[in-house]
Amino acid sequence: MKQRILFFLYILVSLEIFLYSYTQVDLNLTLSRSSVWQIIQKSFQNIGYFRRDISSGLFVGLLTSLTVLYIWAVGLARQGKLTKVFFWRLVVTISAILLFSYPAFSYDIYNYMFTAKTILVYHTNPYTIIPLQLTGIEPWLSFMRWTHLPSAYTPLWILLSLPPYLFGFGVFLLTMWNMKLLFASFYLLTTFMIGKILGREDHKNKFVGMTIFALNPLILIESVVSPHNDIVMMGIAMVAWYYRSWLALAASVGLKLMTATLFPVFGNRKWALFAMLAGLLFVIRDREVLPWYWVWIMPFVALLPRSRNLFIISLGVSIGLLLRYLPYLYLGNWDPPAPEAKLWLTLIPIGITAIISIWHEVAGSFSRSS
């Protein structure tokens, strides 16, 4: 009975996220020439751009719902009450719904698409041309970001991005959904490989770890709703981990360099977590903390499912990072006081979960000593 309720609520929230995502469609982007669709799109954009108080409230409500459901799902998994069939039916259904959502919180997917378009349509080298050079020719420039720079992506990633564009047949929405399908596939692959690794190393907690990863709110948002190629990097890293394949790990590094930190600790789950965290700290020394960076860490949190404190703190970080979107959703810009608000919105959930974790540890110590 609890599984059915959980399934129903997750599907309901996923549909709400799907609808909410279209409130964030760029004002310069028309997703369809259909007059009916354009009326619908404008009504959704009215909420996202002109009723920002409502939009912000909806975002907080959806994030709260995802968090509550996530805690419940992990709790059921720890009790052994999530069956294999139920878990996969839930995760695949959520993925299928969110696949068709608009990438509401990031424009990176359009840069992925444009890099492929540069090669397949304009027959030019994405490393030597900047998008702005196509001003007056390329309609996507009206809503893209980072148009003043050449491609920053690796050749391996660019190669992977070509089929989704090719099979979009020049239709923008189909191309976008194809690209999102690629990311959703690697999200599912990462989840599957976490299960394979835990099946070998900690079988009792296999579905706990899979649930910790797959239903984490940040993972769902940053890997399926507004996806980034970090999930592709981590999916291949998990394949490398299971098969002890240095070649697969090299392929992961070939997508994005972060998993290079795994080479010295390959095969040790705890040290891998520390290595990725060290890599994350190194990266954010002189740049902004971006929410999807946490995608690098969560697979290794999931591979240590026995640690409740690690789960609690990772949830606090996930919530804090997702709340970094809130100032922009409310204000419509990143000008002051947005930077300060973003900082506090990140730190408060982390601080709360750190306190909960310490309390949990102290209470556990008293319980064991009595």
C-alpha positions in Angstrom: 0.0 0.0 0.0 2.8 2.4 0.9 4.5 1.7 -2.4 1.3 2.6 -4.3 0.9 5.8 -2.5 4.6 6.7 -3.0 4.3 5.9 -6.7 1.2 8.0 -7.1 2.7 11.0 -5.3 5.9 10.8 -7.3 4.0 10.8 -10.6 1.9 13.7 -9.4 4.9 15.8 -8.4 6.8 14.8 -11.6 3.8 16.0 -13.7 3.8 19.3 -11.7 7.5 19.7 -12.4 6.9 19.0 -16.1 4.2 21.8 -16.1 6.2 24.2 -14.0 9.3 23.9 -16.3 7.4 25.5 -19.1 7.0 28.7 -17.1 10.7 29.2 -17.7 10.7 29.0 -21.5 12.9 31.9 -22.7 10.9 34.8 -24.0 12.9 34.8 -27.2 12.2 31.1 -27.9 9.1 29.8 -29.6 8.9 26.1 -29.2 6.2 25.5 -31.8 4.6 27.5 -34.6 1.1 26.3 -33.6 -1.0 29.2 -32.6 -2.7 27.1 -29.9 0.7 26.2 -28.4 1.9 29.8 -28.5 -1.1 30.9 -26.5 -0.4 28.1 -23.9 3.3 29.0 -23.9 2.6 32.7 -23.2 0.2 31.9 -20.4 2.9 29.7 -18.7 5.6 32.4 -19.3 3.4 34.9 -17.7 3.8 33.0 -14.4 7.5 32.5 -14.8 8.4 36.1 -15.9 5.7 38.4 -14.7 4.3 36.6 -11.5 7.7 35.8 -10.0 6.2 35.5 -6.5 4.0 32.7 -7.6 6.7 31.1 -9.6 9.1 31.1 -6.6 6.4 29.7 -4.3 5.8 26.9 -6.8 9.5 26.1 -7.0 9.8 25.9 -3.2 6.7 23.8 -3.0 8.0 21.3 -5.6 11.4 21.1 -4.0 9.8 20.5 -0.6 7.6 17.7 -2.1 10.6 16.0 -3.8 12.6 16.2 -0.5 9.8 14.7 1.6 9.2 11.9 -1.0 12.9 11.2 -1.2 13.3 10.8 2.6 10.2 8.5 2.6 11.5 6.4 -0.3 15.0 6.0 1.3 13.3 5.0 4.6 11.3 2.4 2.8 14.4 1.1 1.1 16.2 0.8 4.4 13.3 -1.3 5.7 13.5 -3.6 2.7 10.0 -2.5 1.5 11.0 -1.4 -2.1 10.9 -4.2 -4.5 13.0 -4.4 -7.6 10.0 -4.2 -9.9 8.5 -1.3 -8.1 11.8 0.6 -8.0 12.5 0.4 -11.7 8.9 1.1 -12.6 9.0 4.3 -10.5 12.4 5.5 -11.8 11.6 4.8 -15.4 8.2 6.5 -15.2 9.6 9.6 -13.5 12.3 9.7 -16.2 9.8 9.4 -19.0 7.7 12.3 -17.6 10.7 14.6 -16.9 12.3 13.8 -20.3 9.7 16.0 -21.9 10.0 18.8 -19.4 11.7 22.1 -20.5 15.3 22.5 -19.3 14.1 25.2 -16.9 17.2 26.0 -14.9 20.1 26.0 -17.4 20.8 26.9 -21.0 23.7 24.4 -21.3 21.7 22.0 -23.4 21.4 24.5 -26.1 25.1 24.9 -26.3 25.4 21.1 -26.6 22.9 21.2 -29.4 24.6 24.2 -31.1 28.0 22.6 -31.0 26.5 19.6 -32.9 24.8 22.0 -35.3 28.1 23.8 -36.0 29.5 20.6 -37.3 26.5 19.1 -39.1 24.9 22.2 -40.5 27.6 24.8 -40.8 30.5 22.3 -41.4 32.8 24.3 -39.2 35.2 23.6 -36.3 33.4 24.4 -33.0 36.8 25.1 -31.4 37.7 27.9 -33.9 34.4 29.6 -34.4 32.3 31.5 -31.9 28.5 31.5 -32.2 28.4 35.3 -32.5 30.1 34.9 -35.9 26.9 33.5 -37.2 24.9 36.6 -36.2 22.1 37.2 -38.8 22.2 33.6 -39.9 21.6 31.5 -36.7 18.2 32.1 -35.0 19.2 30.3 -31.8 21.5 33.2 -30.9 18.5 35.0 -29.6 18.1 32.7 -26.6 21.5 31.0 -26.2 24.2 31.9 -23.6 28.0 32.0 -23.8 27.8 33.0 -27.5 31.1 34.9 -27.3 33.2 31.8 -26.7 34.1 28.7 -28.8 33.1 25.3 -27.6 34.5 24.2 -24.2 33.5 20.6 -24.6 35.8 17.7 -25.3 35.9 15.9 -28.7 34.4 12.8 -27.1 31.4 14.7 -25.8 30.9 16.5 -29.1 30.9 13.1 -30.8 28.2 11.8 -28.5 26.1 15.0 -29.1 25.9 14.4 -32.9 23.3 11.6 -33.1 20.7 13.5 -31.0 21.0 16.5 -33.4 21.1 14.3 -36.5 17.9 12.4 -35.6 16.2 15.6 -34.7 15.7 16.2 -38.4 16.0 20.0 -38.0 13.0 20.1 -35.6 14.0 22.1 -32.5 11.7 20.3 -30.0 12.6 16.8 -31.3 16.3 17.7 -31.1 16.0 18.9 -27.6 14.1 15.8 -26.5 16.7 13.6 -28.2 19.4 15.3 -26.3 17.5 14.9 -23.1 16.9 11.2 -23.9 20.7 10.8 -24.0 21.1 12.3 -20.5 18.1 10.3 -19.1 19.7 7.1 -20.5 22.9 7.8 -18.6 20.9 8.7 -15.5 19.4 5.2 -15.7 22.7 3.7 -16.5 24.3 5.3 -13.5 21.5 4.0 -11.3 21.8 0.5 -12.7 25.6 0.4 -12.3 25.4 1.6 -8.7 23.1 -1.4 -8.1 25.5 -3.7 -9.8 28.4 -2.4 -7.7 26.5 -2.7 -4.5 25.1 -6.1 -5.5 28.7 -7.3 -5.4 30.0 -5.3 -2.5 27.0 -4.6 -0.2 24.1 -6.6 -1.5 21.8 -6.0 1.5 21.8 -2.3 0.9 21.7 -2.4 -2.9 18.4 -0.7 -3.3 19.1 1.7 -0.5 22.1 3.0 -2.5 20.1 3.1 -5.8 17.3 5.0 -4.1 19.8 7.5 -2.5 21.1 8.3 -6.0 18.1 8.0 -8.3 15.5 9.9 -6.3 17.8 12.6 -5.0 16.1 15.9 -5.9 19.3 17.5 -7.3 20.0 14.4 -9.4 16.5 14.5 -10.9 16.7 18.2 -11.7 20.3 18.3 -12.9 20.4 15.0 -14.8 16.9 14.8 -16.4 15.0 18.2 -16.1 17.9 20.5 -16.9 20.6 18.0 -17.7 24.3 18.4 -17.9 26.9 16.2 -19.4 28.3 15.5 -15.9 25.8 12.6 -15.6 27.3 11.1 -18.8 30.7 11.3 -17.2 29.5 9.7 -14.0 27.6 6.9 -15.8 30.8 5.8 -17.6 32.7 6.2 -14.4 30.3 3.7 -12.7 30.8 1.3 -15.6 34.5 1.6 -15.2 34.2 1.0 -11.4 32.1 -2.2 -11.8 34.3 -3.7 -14.5 37.5 -2.4 -13.1 38.2 -1.0 -16.5 40.9 1.6 -16.8 39.9 2.2 -20.4 36.3 3.1 -19.4 37.6 5.4 -16.7 39.8 7.1 -19.3 36.7 7.5 -21.5 34.9 9.1 -18.5 37.9 11.5 -18.1 37.7 12.1 -21.8 34.2 13.5 -21.4 35.1 15.8 -18.5 38.3 15.9 -16.5 36.9 15.5 -13.0 37.0 11.7 -12.8 40.8 11.9 -13.2 40.8 12.1 -9.4 39.7 8.5 -9.3 42.8 7.0 -10.8 44.8 6.9 -7.5 41.9 5.4 -5.5 40.3 3.2 -8.1 38.4 0.4 -6.4 38.0 2.0 -2.9 34.6 3.5 -2.4 35.4 5.7 0.6 38.6 7.1 -0.8 36.8 7.7 -4.1 34.3 9.9 -2.3 37.2 11.9 -0.6 39.0 12.2 -4.0 35.9 13.6 -5.8 35.2 15.9 -2.9 38.8 17.1 -3.0 38.4 17.6 -6.8 35.2 19.6 -6.2 36.9 21.9 -3.6 39.8 22.5 -6.0 37.4 23.5 -8.8 35.3 25.9 -6.7 38.4 27.7 -5.3 38.1 30.4 -8.0 34.7 29.9 -9.6 31.1 29.9 -8.6 29.6 26.8 -7.0 27.2 25.4 -9.6 24.4 23.0 -8.5 25.3 20.3 -11.0 28.8 19.9 -9.6 27.2 17.7 -6.9 26.4 15.2 -9.6 30.1 14.3 -9.3 29.6 13.3 -5.7 26.2 11.6 -5.3 27.1 8.3 -7.0 29.8 7.8 -4.3 27.4 8.8 -1.6 25.1 6.1 -2.9 27.9 3.6 -2.9 28.2 4.1 0.9 24.5 3.4 1.8 25.1 2.3 5.4 26.2 5.9 6.4 23.0 7.7 7.5 25.0 10.8 8.4 26.5 11.0 4.9 23.0 10.6 3.5 21.7 13.4 5.7 24.5 15.9 4.9 24.3 15.1 1.2 20.6 15.9 1.2 21.3 19.2 2.9 23.9 20.0 0.2 21.5 19.0 -2.5 18.7 21.2 -1.2 21.1 24.1 -0.6 22.5 24.0 -4.1 19.0 23.8 -5.7 17.9 26.8 -3.7 20.6 28.8 -5.4 18.1 29.1 -8.3 15.5 30.8 -6.0 16.9 34.4 -6.0 16.8 34.5 -9.8 13.4 33.0 -10.0 12.1 35.7 -7.6 14.1 38.7 -8.8 14.7 37.9 -12.4 18.4 38.8 -12.2 21.6 38.1 -10.3 22.2 41.6 -9.1 22.4 42.4 -5.3 20.9 41.1 -3.1 20.8 37.9 -5.1 24.4 36.8 -4.4 24.0 37.2 -0.7 20.6 35.5 -0.7 22.1 32.7 -2.8 24.9 32.2 -0.3 22.6 31.9 2.7 20.1 29.7 0.9 23.0 27.3 0.3 24.5 27.4 3.8 21.3 27.1 5.9 20.2 23.7 4.7 23.7 22.4 5.0 24.0 23.8 8.5 20.7 22.3 9.6 21.5 18.8 8.2 25.0 19.0 9.8 23.3 19.7 13.2 20.9 16.8 12.6 23.8 14.6 11.7 25.7 15.5 14.9 22.6 14.9 17.0 22.1 11.6 15.3 25.7 10.5 16.0 25.5 11.6 19.7 22.1 9.9 20.2 23.5 6.8 18.6 26.6 6.9 20.9 24.4 7.1 24.0 22.2 4.3 22.7 25.1 2.0 22.2 26.7 2.8 25.6 23.5 2.2 27.6 
